[in-house]
Amino acid sequence: MTTLHARHAHWMWVAMLFVALGLVRSAWAADVALPKAKIYRVEIHGFAFSPKTLSVPVGSRVTWLNSDEEPHVVTSAGSLFTSSKALDTGDSFSTTFQKPGTYAYYCSIHPMMVGTIIVQ
């Protein structure tokens, strides 16, 4: 009877090992399947957008951060995305680009400040 219990216990451990390996493999596959979200940032500094042109994949979220001492408003040149509120120093504004295209924008307070997001 002892040998039978030992064999039974052995196979239980083997079965538990396969289950554990299956769970690890499933978790690894799920992790691999999900792309890591990249953060795209445009800094507002010195009355300019930096980078002036930014290329991103479809579905990307872009965040503008105002590092100037003056307020700025991120405004779509063609009403292709919602404009920000006035961004004070340290404020940020984000939008997600769902369709490919070229999105020109400017600061509605300082129209000489221009930039472009290229969504591929």
Contacts in CASP RR format, 6 or more apart in sequence:
PFRMAT RR
TARGET T0000
AUTHOR 0000-0000-0000
METHOD contacts of the structure
MODEL  1
MTTLHARHAHWMWVAMLFVALGLVRSAWAADVALPKAKIYRVEIHGFAFS
PKTLSVPVGSRVTWLNSDEEPHVVTSAGSLFTSSKALDTGDSFSTTFQKP
GTYAYYCSIHPMMVGTIIVQ
37 61 0 8 1.000
38 60 0 8 1.000
39 61 0 8 1.000
39 63 0 8 1.000
40 54 0 8 1.000
40 56 0 8 1.000
40 60 0 8 1.000
40 61 0 8 1.000
40 62 0 8 1.000
40 63 0 8 1.000
41 62 0 8 1.000
41 63 0 8 1.000
41 64 0 8 1.000
41 65 0 8 1.000
42 49 0 8 1.000
42 50 0 8 1.000
42 51 0 8 1.000
42 54 0 8 1.000
42 62 0 8 1.000
42 63 0 8 1.000
42 64 0 8 1.000
42 65 0 8 1.000
42 115 0 8 1.000
43 49 0 8 1.000
43 50 0 8 1.000
43 64 0 8 1.000
43 65 0 8 1.000
43 67 0 8 1.000
44 50 0 8 1.000
44 64 0 8 1.000
44 65 0 8 1.000
44 66 0 8 1.000
44 67 0 8 1.000
44 68 0 8 1.000
44 72 0 8 1.000
44 87 0 8 1.000
44 107 0 8 1.000
44 113 0 8 1.000
45 67 0 8 1.000
45 68 0 8 1.000
46 68 0 8 1.000
47 68 0 8 1.000
47 70 0 8 1.000
47 110 0 8 1.000
47 112 0 8 1.000
47 113 0 8 1.000
48 113 0 8 1.000
49 64 0 8 1.000
49 105 0 8 1.000
49 107 0 8 1.000
49 113 0 8 1.000
49 114 0 8 1.000
49 115 0 8 1.000
52 114 0 8 1.000
52 115 0 8 1.000
52 116 0 8 1.000
53 115 0 8 1.000
53 116 0 8 1.000
53 117 0 8 1.000
53 118 0 8 1.000
54 62 0 8 1.000
54 116 0 8 1.000
54 117 0 8 1.000
54 118 0 8 1.000
55 117 0 8 1.000
55 118 0 8 1.000
55 119 0 8 1.000
55 120 0 8 1.000
56 62 0 8 1.000
56 97 0 8 1.000
56 117 0 8 1.000
56 118 0 8 1.000
56 119 0 8 1.000
56 120 0 8 1.000
57 119 0 8 1.000
57 120 0 8 1.000
58 97 0 8 1.000
58 98 0 8 1.000
58 99 0 8 1.000
58 100 0 8 1.000
58 119 0 8 1.000
58 120 0 8 1.000
59 96 0 8 1.000
59 97 0 8 1.000
59 98 0 8 1.000
59 119 0 8 1.000
60 96 0 8 1.000
60 97 0 8 1.000
60 119 0 8 1.000
61 94 0 8 1.000
61 95 0 8 1.000
61 96 0 8 1.000
61 97 0 8 1.000
62 94 0 8 1.000
62 95 0 8 1.000
62 96 0 8 1.000
62 97 0 8 1.000
62 117 0 8 1.000
63 92 0 8 1.000
63 93 0 8 1.000
63 94 0 8 1.000
64 74 0 8 1.000
64 84 0 8 1.000
64 87 0 8 1.000
64 92 0 8 1.000
64 93 0 8 1.000
64 94 0 8 1.000
65 90 0 8 1.000
65 91 0 8 1.000
65 92 0 8 1.000
66 72 0 8 1.000
66 87 0 8 1.000
66 88 0 8 1.000
66 89 0 8 1.000
66 90 0 8 1.000
66 91 0 8 1.000
66 92 0 8 1.000
67 89 0 8 1.000
67 90 0 8 1.000
68 89 0 8 1.000
69 89 0 8 1.000
70 109 0 8 1.000
70 110 0 8 1.000
71 86 0 8 1.000
71 87 0 8 1.000
71 88 0 8 1.000
71 109 0 8 1.000
72 86 0 8 1.000
72 87 0 8 1.000
72 107 0 8 1.000
72 109 0 8 1.000
72 110 0 8 1.000
72 113 0 8 1.000
73 83 0 8 1.000
73 84 0 8 1.000
73 85 0 8 1.000
73 86 0 8 1.000
73 87 0 8 1.000
73 107 0 8 1.000
73 108 0 8 1.000
73 109 0 8 1.000
74 83 0 8 1.000
74 84 0 8 1.000
74 87 0 8 1.000
74 93 0 8 1.000
74 105 0 8 1.000
74 107 0 8 1.000
75 83 0 8 1.000
75 84 0 8 1.000
75 105 0 8 1.000
75 106 0 8 1.000
75 107 0 8 1.000
75 108 0 8 1.000
76 82 0 8 1.000
76 83 0 8 1.000
76 103 0 8 1.000
76 104 0 8 1.000
76 105 0 8 1.000
77 103 0 8 1.000
77 104 0 8 1.000
77 105 0 8 1.000
77 106 0 8 1.000
77 114 0 8 1.000
78 104 0 8 1.000
80 103 0 8 1.000
81 95 0 8 1.000
81 97 0 8 1.000
81 103 0 8 1.000
81 105 0 8 1.000
82 95 0 8 1.000
83 108 0 8 1.000
84 93 0 8 1.000
85 93 0 8 1.000
86 109 0 8 1.000
87 93 0 8 1.000
97 103 0 8 1.000
97 117 0 8 1.000
97 119 0 8 1.000
99 119 0 8 1.000
100 119 0 8 1.000
100 120 0 8 1.000
101 118 0 8 1.000
101 119 0 8 1.000
101 120 0 8 1.000
102 116 0 8 1.000
102 117 0 8 1.000
102 118 0 8 1.000
102 119 0 8 1.000
103 116 0 8 1.000
103 117 0 8 1.000
103 118 0 8 1.000
103 119 0 8 1.000
104 114 0 8 1.000
104 115 0 8 1.000
104 116 0 8 1.000
105 114 0 8 1.000
105 115 0 8 1.000
105 116 0 8 1.000
105 117 0 8 1.000
106 113 0 8 1.000
106 114 0 8 1.000
106 115 0 8 1.000
107 113 0 8 1.000
END
